[in-house]
Structures are given as structure tokens and as C-alpha cells.
Amino acid sequence: MPESAPSPAAPDTAHLKKSLGPVMLWGLGVGYVISGDYFGWNLGLARGGSYGLLAAFALVSVMAVAFVFSYAELACAIPRAGGVFVYASRGLGLTAGFLGGTAQAVEFVFAPPAIAMAIGTYVNHWSPDVDRRHVALAAYIIFTGLNAWGVRQAAAFELAVTVLAVGGILLFAGVALPRFELANFTANALPHGAAGVLAAIPFAVWFYLAIEGVANAAEEARHPQRDVAIGFGSAIVTLVVLASLVLAGCVGVGGWERAVYEPGHLLDGGDGRLMLADDATPVDNPLLLAAAQVVSPQGGLYHALVGIGLLGFIASFNGIVLVAGRALFDMGRVGFLPHPLGRAHPRTKTPVNALLANMAIGVVAIYGLDTAGLITMSALGAVTLYVVSMLALLALRRREPELPRPYRTPLYPLLPVVALVLAGAALATMLYVNCNNTEAPNAFQRWLSVWYAGLLAAAAGYFVLVVRPRLSAEDLAHFHRIE
């Protein structure tokens, strides 16, 4: 091997421990995403109203279901921690694989800071004087440490808090849905017209963001060809149901405005209409805003919802920290990123270096972007991943028809094509809408889509000019590429 070529990590530090079954994979799949039911999605109501977000949610739900039942084929056929990075490298070529891995990293790196800040918001309900950023930093330290300790410990914790978080949403639904009124849901339902549907898309994506992380844990599944398909399928069904309950419950009790703004920022406009005060700013705790209309904010039930909601944030934060480390780990393991990122700890068999790198980037993001900006960046990475992975699935069916596929996509090629078309449309829409977002708090966030496109362009240049020249024939054979 030439001296400049990346050398593979030592055998005892290049492999992850197999310890996950289908129940834990379900817990990871739901846990990665469930904080999206507790916060963030309601910012789409401010952009599109109840009908705008509902339409975006319906389209994104179809995309997510089609994507998951297609992506599971890739995860079962090629169970590797790198996820889309590995699938696209094998099906589309190494440059596409690197870009897919970059998009995956963007999704998984920018989602945890948003969740960490939400953890701080919920802690503020009990300790108003505590700085949310300090809470977010503490969350990073605690859960990076937990994931460095061991995947089984992290996954067992994830399963426990996920079950409790699902129970919290069911409890909220039991409290809110009896007070649902269709008149509340339909009031001022499309304040910005059809354009509101487009503006709400990133926040609808947030309902499902990171579900594909189950694939990144496939290498640690005891029987990946069976367990991943079961975990994936049951997780997406659970998430569709929970998101529907949350959207109906939060908006139906008092209108969409009361699920976005604090009561003191809403004015009576007459004829039952609500008007926004001049200083009104959206907040990202819709379940608490809705619950406060039904139960006393000083009562035990309300505080139980706060506590269980905090578990929902912890579930997603811990889960995405887990999968984000694996995404960088696999790219480092094969030399596409610095090799230290691709080393697992010799005792715990966890990607400690990659976990620490993700924490460092996330802590910087906490101080640079607000919740809407973090969600937008994560959603851009997610839908890019969807596009690249569906193209890889179609290419692998054509190029490697004999590849063992213990699970095959139902209704092929309809489902992957549906996911591809909807994801491509969502990506184009988000890039366009963000460039015309006059409500962004600063110029940097107003041009997030430009920064994102520039990041992908820089990643492509880095791969072509720096990484690709160093790759040996052995490295290329690693992906079983068909020239």
C-alpha cells in the first residue's frame, strides 16, 4: 500500500459489538425521533397555519413511510454503521457516498443541539434562573459519556426513556383530545396561503427526523437481516400515530396560535379571532402550551407532563448522539475522514473519538443558531440523505441483482420512487423557501440554504482533491464497486 494511502484501523478497534435485538432497535427508532413530537414542529404552524402544516405533514408522512420500508432493504443487505455513506458508495460511487455521508453528518450533528436547548427550556420550568445553554452543555457531557461507556447500556437506557416518553404523549392525548373542537383547528387555518405549505415542510420533516438512524445501528444488531426490518417497520408506524395525536391535540384545544405563542402575546381581535402582539415570538413547547389550556399549570398533571416531556428530549438526544458517532466512525474507519475518528475504544468497543467530535461541533452550534435554524439544517441533511439513499437502492437493484436481500422493499419500485420524488421536491422547496425567509433573526440564518449548498460543494472538493488521490485499490475494493 502506498505510504500516502489511508491504512485501515487495527482489527480490535475497527469493529462494534453485536448486542441489539428488535425491541431495542424499535426503542432506538422511536427514541431518535420522539422529541420531534414534543417540540419544534409547532414552528411550522407560524409559517403555514394548521392547514399548511397538516398538508406538509401528510406529504412528509407518505415520504417517510415509503422511505423507511425502502431503506430497510439497504440496512438488511449491507448492515454497516455508516448507513447511507456505505450504501451510496457501493451503488453510486465513492463521491456520491461521501456526499451522502456528509448530509447524514449534517442531520445528526445539528439535531442534538436543538434538542439540548429544548431540554434547557423544560428545565427552566423548574429553575427559571438556569441558563439553557449550561443545561445543554451538561446534557452533551452526560450522554456522550453514556454512549462512550457501551452501546448496550446506552440502548437499554434509550428503550426505558422511550417507553416513558411514548406514555407521556398518550397521557397528553388523553387530556387534550376530549377538548378537541374542529372549529379551533380550522380557524385562520391557512394564514399565508398555499405558500405556507411549502414553508412548513422542514418542521413536518422534524416529526420523523433521524428515523433512518436504525440502519446505523445495524452492525450492532444480533441478527441484522431480521431485526432491522422489524425495528424499522414498527418504529415508523408508532411515529405516524404519535405525531397525528400530537398535532390534533395541540391545535384542537385552542387554535394553532395558542400552540405557538405564549398567552401574553395573543390579543383578542374580535369575532373569536386572535391577533399577535408586536413583540410576539414563537416558542417551541407546544404540548405545555396546549396542556396549560386544559389543566392548571400549578397542578401535578401539568408537572408530570413536563417531567415526561423531558424524558422524550433525553430519549432523542441520547439516541441521535449514539447514531451520530457511528456515522462519523465508519467514514473514519475507511479513511474518508481522519482515521482517529474510525477507532473504537479497545475495551468498550464504542466510537469514543467520533462521539467527542460530534459533541464539540454541537456545543459550537448551540451558541450560533436558534431552534428554527438548527431544525432547518437538520431537515436539509435528512432529505438529501433520502434522495441519495433511494438512488443507491435503485442502482444496487440494477448493478447487483444477486446481492443477498433478506428483506426486499414491498411494491418495488413504487415505494422508493415515491420517496425519491417527494424527498427531491422537499429539498428543492426548502432551499428556495429559506432564501426568501424574511423572518430569520439574522443574515446568516436567512442564507442557511446557501451555506448548506456550499458545505456540500466544499465536501465534494475535499473528496476529489484530498481523499480520492490517497485511496488504494484495496480501499476501493472495500466497497465492492462495479466499474
N, C-alpha and C positions, 0 to 999 in steps of 0.2 A: 504493500500500500504506500503511495507517495507520502512524504513527510507532511505535506500540507493537508492531506485528506483527514476528515474527522474520524477519529478512532472510536469504535463502539465502547460503551461503558462496560466495566467489568461484569462478568456474569452474575455475581452475587449482589450487584447493586443496580441491575437493569430490569428486574422483574418484580411485579407486585404480587401480593399474597392473595390466593383464591379463598374467599371466606363468605361470599354473599349468596343468599338464596332469593327466590322470587318475592317473598314477603318483604325482605329488606330492600329489594330493588323497587317494589311499589312504594315503600316508605321514602326512598330517595327521590323517585319521580315526582310524587306528590309534594314531598318536603321541599325540593328545589323551587317549586312554583308557588306554594300556598301563600306566601307573604303577598303575592300579587293580588290575592283576594282581599287582603286586609288594608292595603294602601296603594296609592299611586294611580290605579286605574281610573279613579274618580276625577283626575285632572283632565281626562278626556271628555267629561261632562261639560267642563268650562269651554272646551273647544267645539263640541258638537251638540250639546244638549242630550236629552235622554234618547231621542230617536237617532241622532247622529252616532252616539256611542253604541246603541243597540245594533244598528246596521253594521258598523265596523266589527262589533263583537261576533255577529253572525258570520260574516265573511271570514274573519280570522279563525273562528271555531272550525269551519269547514276546512280551512287550510291546515290547522293544527292536527285535526283528526286524520286527514289524508296524509300529512307528513309523517306522523308517528307510525301509522301502520305500514308506511313505505320504508322509513328509516330503520325500523326494526329488522328488516331483511339484511341491511348492511351490518348492523350491530351483531346479528347472529352469525353471519357468514364470515365476518372479519372482526372478532372480538378483541379490539385493541384500545388502550387508554386514550389514544389520540383522536378517536372519533372521526369527524369529517376530514381532518388532516390526512389520515391514513386512507380513507375511502376514496377521496378525490385524487390523492397521489397515485393510487393504483388504477383508478378508472379514467382519469383525465390528464394525468401527467403531473410532474413534480411542482411546476409553477402554480397550477390550479390548486394543488394540495397545500402549498404554502399560503396562498391567499385564503383558502378555506380555513386553515388553521389560524390565520391572523384574525379573520372575522369571528371565529369561535373564541379566541382570546379576548377580543374587544367585548363580546357579550358577557363573558364570565368575569372579566375584570371590572367592568363598570356597573354591573348589577349589585355586587355586595356593598359598595359604598352607599348606594341608595337605601338598601335595607338597613345598613348600620345606622344611618341617620334616622330612619323610622324607629329603630329601637330606642334611640335617644329621645325621640318625640314621645313615645309611650312612657319611658322612664320619667319624663318631665311631668306627667300627670301625678306622680307621687312626690317628685322632688323638683319643683319648678326652677330652682336656682342652679341646677346642674347643667353644665354646658353640653349640648347634644354631641358636639364633636369629641368631647372627652369620653362620653359613653361609647361612641362609635369606635374610637381607638381601643378602648378596653375590650370591646367585642372582637375586634380583629386579633388582639393578642390571645384572648382566651380560646377562640375557636380555631385559630391557626395552630395553637399548641395542642388542642384536642385531636386535630387531624394528623399532626405530626406523631402523636402517640401511637395511633394504629387505626386502620380502616374499619376493623370490626367494632372497635369502641365507638368511633365516630358514627358508623351506620346504625348501631344499636341505639345510640342517643338520638339519632335522627328519626328512627322509627317511633320512639316513645313520644317525642315532642310533636311529631307529625300527627299521630293519632289524637293527641290532646288538641292540636290546632284545628283538625277536622271537626272534633267535638265542639270547639268554640264557634265555628261557622254554623253548625247545626243548631246550637243554642241561640245564636243571633237570629237565625231564620225562624226559630220557634217563637221568638219575642216579636220580631218585626213583621213577618208575613201576615199575621192576623190583623194588622193595621194597614195592610196594603189597600190603596184606592187607585183605581185606574185613572181617575181624574188627576191625581198627583203625578202619575207617570207621564201623562200626555200634555201637561201644562207647559207651555213655552218649549215644546219638545224639539224644535229644530231652529234655534235662535240665529244660526249663521247660515241657514240654507243647506244645500247639498254639499257645499264645501266643508261643512262641519264633519261630515262622514270621513272625509279624507284626513282632516286634522286630528281626528280621534283614533286613527289606526295605530300609532305607536303605543297608545295606552290600552288598546284592546289586545295587542301583542303581549303586553305585560301580564295579562291573565294566564299566559301559557309559557312565558319566557323561561328557558333553561330546561324544559321537559326533556330535550334531547340529551341532557347530561347522563341519563341512564346508560346510554351507549358508552360513555367514557368510563363507566364502572364495569363494563362487560368483561374486561380482562381479569377482574377480581371476582367474577361470578363462579360458583362451583360448577354449574352446568350451563354455560352461556347460551348454547343453542336453544335451550328450552326456557331457562329462567328469564332471559331478557325479553322475549316476546310476551310472556305472561306479565312481567312487571310493567312493561311499556303500555300494553293494552289496558290493563286495569287502572293504571295511573291516569291516562288521558280521559277515560270515562268518568272517573272520580272528579277530575278537574272541571270538566264541562258542567257537571251537575252543580258543583260548589259555586262556580262563577255565576251561573244562572240564578242561584238562590241569593247571592250577594247583590247582584245588580237589581233584581226585583225588590229585595228588602230595603236597600238603602234609598232608592229613588221613590218607591211606592208609599213610604210613610209620610213624606212631606214635600216631594218635588226634588228635582235634581239640584237646585241651588242650595238646598239645605244639606246636601251630601258633599258640598264643595267648600262652602264658606261658613265661617263662624256666625252664630246668630246675630251678634252685634254689628255685622257688616251687611245685613239684609234689611231693606226698608219696605214698608207697605206701599205698593204702587196703586192701590185701589183695585176693585173688581177681582180680588184674590191674587193679583199679580205681585211678584217680588221684584224689587229693584236693588241694585248693588250700590253700596256706599262708595264714595270716591276712593277710599283707602282700602277697599276690599281686595284681598289676595287669597288665592286658593290654598287650602290646607290639605294634607294627604292622609287624613284619618277618617275615612267615610263611615266605617262601622260605628265609631264612637259618636260621630255627629248624628247618625240615624238613631242609635240607641238612646241618646240623650233626649230624643223626642218621644220616647216610649216609656223609659224608666228614669228614676231620679239619678242624676249624676253623683249624688252622695250615697246612693244605695249600694248594697252588697252585690246585686246582679250586675250593675254597671262596672264595678271594680273587678268583678270576675271576668267580664269581657275584656277589660284592659289587660289583666294578667294572662288570659289565654291568648289574646292577640299578640302579646309579647312573645309567647311560645311560637306562634306562627312565624314571626320575624326570625326568631332564633333558628327554627327549622330550615327556612330557606337560606339564611346566611350560612349556617353550618354546611348545608348540602352543596351550595354553589362554591364555597371555599374548597370543599372536598374535590369537586369535579374540575374546578379551575386549575388546581395543582396538577391534576392528571393530564390536562390538555397541554400545558407547557412541558410537563415531564416527557411526553412522547416526542415532542418536537426537539427537545434537547437530547433525547436518547439516540436519535439518528443523525445528530449533527446539524439540524436546520436552525437550531438556536444554540447558544453556548452549552457545551457538554455538562458543566456542573448542574444545569437545570435537569438533566436527564439521569441523575443519580438518585437512587433510593437509599434511604438510611440502611446500613447493613443489619441492624437489629430489628427495627420496626417495619422495614420494607415499605416505608412511606416516602413520597417525594418531598422531603423537607425543604430542599433548596427552592424548588418551584413554588411551594407554599409561601415561603418567605418573600420571594419576588412578587407574587400576587399581592401580598399584604402591603409591601412598600408602595406599589402603584396605587392601590386602593386608598391608602391613607392620604396620598397626594390629591387624589380625585375628590375626597371629602371636602377639601378646602377650595376646590376650583370650580365645582359645578353644583347647581341646585338639583332637586329631585327630578324635575321635568327634563333637565339636560342629561342626567345620568340614565333615565329611562329611555330617552331618545337614542343615545349612543348604544345602549344595550340592545334595543329593538333593531337598530340598523345592522348590528353584528348578527343578530338572530336570523333576520330574513335573508341576509347574504348567505349565511350557513345553509338555510333551507334551499336556496337556489342551487348552490354548488353541490350539495349532497344529492339532490334529486337528479341533477345532470350526471353525477357519478353513478347513481343507481342505474339509470338508463344505459350509460356507456358500459358498465360492467355486465349487464344482461347481454349486450351485443358482443363484447370483446371476450368475455369469459363465461360462456354458457355452461361449461362443465364445473364451475366453481360450486362446491357443496353449499347448498342453501337449505338448512333445516327448517327455516321459516321463509315462506315466499309471500310477497305482497298480494293481498287479495285484489281482484278486479284489475290486475296489471294489464296494460299500462295506465289505466284511467286514473287511479289514485295518485301516482307520482306526477303525472302530467297536471292534474288539478292543483296539487301542492306547488308545483313549479310555476304555473301561470299566476296563481294568487300571490305567491311569495315575490315573484318578479314585479307584479303590479304594486304590491305593498312597498317594496324597496324604492321603486321609481316615485311613488306618491310621497313617501317620507322625505326623500331627498329634495323633491320640489317644494313641499309644504314648509320644510324647515327653512329654506332660503327666503321664504316670504312670511316668516313668523315675526310680526311686529311686536308681539307681546314678550319676546325674550328679554331677560333682565339686562343683558349686555351684548355687545357686538360679537364676542367670542361665541356665545351660545346661539346667536342668530345665524351664525355660519357653521354650525356643527356638521351639517351635511358636507360642506366643503372640506372641513378638517378631516372628516371620515374618509372621503374620497381621496384626499391627499395622503392619508395614512396607508390606504391600500396601494396607492401608486408607489409610495416610498418602500413598502414591503416588497412589492414586485421588483423594484430596482435593486434592493438589498439582496434578494434571492438570485437574480440574474447575474449581478456583478460580484457578489461576495460568496454566496453559498454554493451555487451551482458549479463554479470552477473547481471547488475543493472536493466535490463528490467523486468517489472512485466507482469502478464497475461493481464492486461488492456492495457499496451503498445503494446503487441504483437497483441491483438485483433484490435488495431487501424488500422492495415494493412489488416485485414480480411484474414489472412493467412489460407490456407487449408493444414492441416498437413497430 
